[in-house]
Amino acid sequence: MNRFLIILILLISLTTKLFSNPNIQARTGILVDYHSDEILFELDPDAQIYPASMTKIMTAIIAFDLIKANKLSLDDQFTVSENAWRLSQAGYSSMFIMINDQVSVENLLKGIIIASGNDACVALAEGIAGSEQNFADMMNEKAGEIGMTSTNFTNSSGINDPDNISTVRDIALMSKYLIRNYPYYYELFAEKTFTWDRTGGEPIKQGNRNPLLYKNVGVDGVKTGYLAVEKYSLASSMKKKDRRIIAVMSGFETKNLRSSESLKLLNWVARRSCSCLYAFVNGICCLNNVPRFLKSVLYNF
């Protein structure tokens, strides 16, 4: 009996250490199980944020909804306005479309999702709704439908506007809606490069700004963000075997912290999903996370 209690205490101690919440250097964050909606980690998840380019997830959703309803086609072409073009000249993330270019919805979506083009957002919004303000109304209506109670959209790109606000909880809800309803189009968020054959210049090849796509950890989306007032943010989703989780964090001080801290949280939940105590009780053991001396004890128990 004493031997059993010693092993049980060791396992409980190990499990507690593995499962203790990580110290994440962000202002706000949330980690949600996609299938059960269980909140696995939270850090002030209802604090107001400026969602920056994570706003573009909703811009894509509006287009996907219209395509599903046969009111829009990937082959439809929209004319680039001066409003859209000016964003490519202002130092923002851009697809680098030119005034009066005729650009397909498919290319605009790739420019938004992969290259994070603010100019592409405006071109798509104006093409769909006539003006960006009308498009923002569509975005807010959709946000209400999804249950994003703390969100207000004022533009299609998320660039500087004090009234374009959300929370990481709401961004997680929006990300889940995207993945659940549009798994085919969601694959665009995993594409690592997009090349635009621009007018009047050489083709421009841009990489996806999501740093976790390059880490080989099972991340297949969703969207980065940055504003000077908000610092760096990231909505991401990781799938391993049959499990998917969604993480949204904002307020990282640097781009490197956005990558490393997001990866830390995802690795933490991957370890957490393998409970040594649960496995021991059920006659097996998740030995990958067990120290060598304890493995020996378990094997000889």
C-alpha positions as CSV (number, residue, x, y, z in Angstrom):
1,M,0.0,0.0,0.0
2,N,2.8,2.4,0.9
3,R,4.5,1.8,-2.5
4,F,1.2,2.6,-4.3
5,L,0.8,5.8,-2.3
6,I,4.3,6.9,-3.1
7,I,3.8,6.4,-6.8
8,L,0.4,8.1,-6.7
9,I,1.9,11.1,-5.0
10,L,4.7,11.3,-7.5
11,L,2.2,11.2,-10.4
12,I,0.0,13.8,-8.8
13,S,3.0,16.1,-8.3
14,L,4.2,15.5,-11.9
15,T,0.7,16.1,-13.3
16,T,0.3,19.3,-11.3
17,K,3.6,20.6,-12.6
18,L,2.7,19.7,-16.2
19,F,-0.7,21.2,-16.0
20,S,0.0,24.5,-14.1
21,N,-0.9,27.5,-16.2
22,P,2.0,28.9,-18.2
23,N,3.1,32.4,-17.7
24,I,2.3,34.1,-21.0
25,Q,3.7,37.5,-21.8
26,A,0.6,39.0,-23.4
27,R,-2.0,41.4,-22.2
28,T,-5.0,39.2,-22.9
29,G,-5.6,35.7,-24.3
30,I,-7.8,32.6,-24.5
31,L,-7.4,29.0,-25.5
32,V,-10.5,27.0,-26.4
33,D,-11.2,23.4,-27.3
34,Y,-12.8,23.6,-30.7
35,H,-15.2,20.6,-30.2
36,S,-16.2,21.0,-26.6
37,D,-15.8,24.8,-26.2
38,E,-13.9,24.1,-23.0
39,I,-11.8,27.1,-22.0
40,L,-8.3,25.6,-21.4
41,F,-6.6,28.9,-20.6
42,E,-7.6,32.5,-20.2
43,L,-5.9,35.8,-19.4
44,D,-8.4,38.6,-19.0
45,P,-10.3,37.4,-22.1
46,D,-12.9,40.1,-22.1
47,A,-10.5,43.0,-22.1
48,Q,-11.2,45.4,-25.0
49,I,-8.7,45.1,-27.8
50,Y,-8.1,46.7,-31.2
51,P,-8.2,43.5,-33.3
52,A,-6.1,45.0,-36.1
53,S,-5.7,42.5,-39.0
54,M,-7.6,39.8,-37.2
55,T,-10.6,41.9,-38.4
56,K,-9.9,40.4,-41.8
57,I,-11.2,37.0,-40.7
58,M,-14.7,38.6,-40.7
59,T,-14.0,40.3,-44.1
60,A,-13.3,36.8,-45.5
61,I,-16.4,35.3,-43.8
62,I,-18.7,37.9,-45.4
63,A,-17.3,36.9,-48.8
64,F,-17.6,33.2,-48.0
65,D,-21.2,33.6,-46.9
66,L,-22.1,35.4,-50.2
67,I,-20.3,32.7,-52.2
68,K,-22.3,30.0,-50.4
69,A,-25.5,31.9,-51.1
70,N,-24.6,32.1,-54.8
71,K,-24.5,35.9,-54.6
72,L,-20.8,36.1,-55.3
73,S,-18.3,34.1,-57.3
74,L,-14.6,33.6,-57.0
75,D,-14.4,34.6,-60.6
76,D,-16.2,37.9,-60.2
77,Q,-14.0,40.9,-60.9
78,F,-14.0,44.2,-58.9
79,T,-12.4,47.5,-60.1
80,V,-9.9,49.0,-57.7
81,S,-10.8,52.4,-56.5
82,E,-8.4,55.2,-55.5
83,N,-9.4,54.6,-51.8
84,A,-8.2,51.0,-52.0
85,W,-5.0,52.0,-54.0
86,R,-4.0,54.7,-51.5
87,L,-3.7,52.1,-48.7
88,S,-0.9,50.4,-50.8
89,Q,0.9,53.7,-50.8
90,A,0.6,54.5,-47.1
91,G,3.0,51.9,-45.6
92,Y,0.4,49.4,-44.6
93,S,0.4,45.7,-45.4
94,S,-0.6,45.6,-49.1
95,M,-1.4,43.4,-52.0
96,F,-0.2,46.3,-54.2
97,I,-3.2,46.6,-56.5
98,M,-3.4,49.6,-58.8
99,I,-6.2,52.1,-59.6
100,N,-8.7,50.7,-62.1
101,D,-7.2,47.2,-61.9
102,Q,-9.8,44.5,-62.5
103,V,-9.1,41.9,-59.7
104,S,-10.9,38.6,-59.1
105,V,-12.6,37.9,-55.8
106,E,-10.3,34.9,-55.5
107,N,-7.2,37.0,-55.8
108,L,-8.5,39.6,-53.5
109,L,-9.2,36.9,-50.9
110,K,-5.7,35.5,-51.2
111,G,-4.3,39.1,-51.0
112,I,-6.3,39.5,-47.7
113,I,-5.7,36.2,-46.1
114,I,-2.1,35.4,-47.1
115,A,-0.6,38.8,-47.8
116,S,-2.8,40.7,-45.3
117,G,-3.4,43.4,-47.9
118,N,-5.4,46.3,-46.6
119,D,-5.9,47.6,-50.1
120,A,-7.4,44.2,-51.1
121,C,-9.9,44.5,-48.1
122,V,-11.2,47.9,-49.3
123,A,-11.5,46.7,-52.9
124,L,-13.4,43.6,-51.8
125,A,-15.6,45.6,-49.4
126,E,-16.5,48.3,-52.0
127,G,-17.1,45.6,-54.7
128,I,-19.5,43.7,-52.5
129,A,-21.3,46.5,-50.6
130,G,-20.7,49.7,-52.6
131,S,-18.8,51.3,-49.7
132,E,-16.6,50.2,-46.8
133,Q,-19.2,51.6,-44.3
134,N,-21.9,49.5,-45.8
135,F,-19.6,46.5,-45.6
136,A,-18.8,47.2,-42.0
137,D,-22.6,47.1,-41.3
138,M,-22.6,43.6,-42.8
139,M,-19.7,42.7,-40.6
140,N,-21.5,43.8,-37.5
141,E,-24.7,42.0,-38.4
142,K,-22.7,38.8,-38.8
143,A,-20.8,39.5,-35.5
144,G,-24.2,39.6,-33.8
145,E,-25.3,36.4,-35.4
146,I,-22.1,34.6,-34.3
147,G,-22.5,36.0,-30.7
148,M,-19.6,38.4,-30.7
149,T,-21.3,40.7,-28.1
150,S,-18.2,42.8,-27.4
151,T,-17.2,43.6,-31.0
152,N,-17.8,46.6,-33.2
153,F,-16.3,46.8,-36.7
154,T,-15.8,50.1,-38.5
155,N,-13.8,49.0,-41.5
156,S,-12.8,45.8,-43.4
157,S,-9.1,45.8,-42.6
158,G,-8.7,46.7,-38.9
159,I,-6.4,49.7,-39.5
160,N,-6.4,52.6,-37.1
161,D,-9.9,53.4,-35.8
162,P,-10.6,53.7,-32.1
163,D,-14.1,52.3,-32.6
164,N,-12.9,49.1,-34.3
165,I,-12.9,47.0,-31.2
166,S,-13.3,43.4,-30.0
167,T,-12.0,40.9,-27.4
168,V,-10.0,37.7,-27.7
169,R,-13.1,35.7,-26.7
170,D,-15.0,37.2,-29.6
171,I,-12.2,36.6,-32.0
172,A,-12.1,32.9,-30.9
173,L,-15.8,32.6,-31.6
174,M,-15.3,34.2,-35.1
175,S,-12.4,31.8,-35.8
176,K,-14.5,28.8,-34.9
177,Y,-17.3,30.0,-37.1
178,L,-14.9,30.2,-40.0
179,I,-13.4,26.8,-39.5
180,R,-16.7,25.0,-38.9
181,N,-18.7,26.6,-41.7
182,Y,-16.0,27.0,-44.4
183,P,-13.4,24.2,-44.0
184,Y,-12.6,24.3,-47.8
185,Y,-11.9,28.0,-47.9
186,Y,-10.2,27.9,-44.5
187,E,-7.4,26.0,-46.3
188,L,-6.4,29.4,-47.7
189,F,-5.2,30.4,-44.3
190,A,-2.6,27.7,-44.3
191,E,-1.1,28.8,-47.7
192,K,2.4,30.2,-47.1
193,T,2.9,32.3,-50.1
194,F,0.9,34.4,-52.6
195,T,2.3,35.9,-55.8
196,W,0.4,38.9,-57.4
197,D,1.2,39.7,-61.0
198,R,0.9,43.4,-60.4
199,T,0.2,46.1,-63.1
200,G,3.3,48.0,-64.1
201,G,5.9,46.0,-62.3
202,E,7.4,42.6,-61.5
203,P,5.2,40.0,-59.8
204,I,5.3,40.4,-56.0
205,K,5.6,37.2,-53.9
206,Q,4.6,37.6,-50.2
207,G,4.7,35.1,-47.4
208,N,1.9,34.4,-44.9
209,R,2.5,36.5,-41.8
210,N,1.4,33.7,-39.4
211,P,4.8,32.6,-37.9
212,L,3.3,29.3,-36.5
213,L,2.6,28.0,-40.0
214,Y,6.4,27.5,-40.3
215,K,6.9,25.6,-37.0
216,N,5.5,22.2,-38.0
217,V,3.3,21.9,-34.9
218,G,-0.1,21.4,-36.6
219,V,-1.1,25.1,-36.9
220,D,-3.2,25.7,-40.1
221,G,-4.4,29.4,-39.5
222,V,-5.7,31.9,-38.6
223,K,-4.5,35.6,-38.6
224,T,-1.9,37.9,-37.2
225,G,-2.5,41.5,-36.2
226,Y,-0.5,44.6,-35.4
227,L,-1.3,48.2,-34.4
228,A,1.0,50.6,-32.5
229,V,-1.6,51.0,-29.8
230,E,-2.3,47.3,-29.4
231,K,1.1,45.8,-30.2
232,Y,1.2,42.3,-31.7
233,S,-1.7,39.8,-31.8
234,L,-2.4,36.4,-33.2
235,A,-5.4,34.1,-33.7
236,S,-4.2,30.6,-34.4
237,S,-5.7,27.1,-34.6
238,M,-3.8,23.9,-34.2
239,K,-5.1,20.4,-35.1
240,K,-3.5,17.2,-33.9
241,K,-5.2,13.9,-34.7
242,D,-8.9,14.5,-34.0
243,R,-8.4,17.4,-31.7
244,R,-8.4,21.1,-32.7
245,I,-7.8,24.1,-30.4
246,I,-8.1,27.8,-31.0
247,A,-5.8,30.3,-29.4
248,V,-6.2,34.1,-29.5
249,M,-3.8,36.5,-27.8
250,S,-3.1,40.2,-28.0
251,G,-0.7,42.7,-26.6
252,F,2.6,41.0,-27.2
253,E,5.4,43.6,-27.0
254,T,7.4,42.2,-29.9
255,K,6.9,40.1,-33.0
256,N,9.3,37.5,-31.6
257,L,7.2,37.2,-28.4
258,R,4.1,36.8,-30.4
259,S,5.6,33.7,-32.0
260,S,7.4,32.2,-29.0
261,E,4.7,32.8,-26.5
262,S,2.0,31.5,-28.8
263,L,4.0,28.4,-29.4
264,K,4.6,28.0,-25.6
265,L,0.8,28.0,-25.0
266,L,0.1,25.5,-27.8
267,N,2.9,23.2,-26.6
268,W,1.5,23.4,-23.0
269,V,-2.0,22.3,-24.1
270,A,-0.4,19.5,-26.1
271,R,1.3,18.2,-23.0
272,R,-1.8,18.8,-20.9
273,S,-3.9,16.5,-23.1
274,C,-1.7,13.6,-22.1
275,S,-2.6,13.0,-18.5
276,C,-0.2,10.7,-16.8
277,L,-2.4,10.3,-13.8
278,Y,-5.5,9.4,-15.9
279,A,-3.4,7.0,-17.9
280,F,-2.0,5.3,-14.9
281,V,-5.4,4.8,-13.3
282,N,-6.5,3.2,-16.6
283,G,-3.6,0.8,-16.8
284,I,-1.4,2.7,-19.3
285,C,1.1,5.6,-18.9
286,C,2.0,8.5,-21.1
287,L,5.7,8.0,-20.6
288,N,6.9,10.8,-22.9
289,N,6.6,13.3,-20.1
290,V,7.7,11.0,-17.2
291,P,11.2,11.4,-15.7
292,R,13.5,8.4,-16.2
293,F,13.5,7.4,-12.6
294,L,9.7,7.3,-12.4
295,K,9.5,5.3,-15.6
296,S,11.6,2.6,-13.9
297,V,9.3,2.6,-10.9
298,L,6.2,2.3,-13.0
299,Y,7.6,-0.5,-15.1
300,N,8.4,-2.5,-12.0
301,F,5.2,-1.7,-10.1
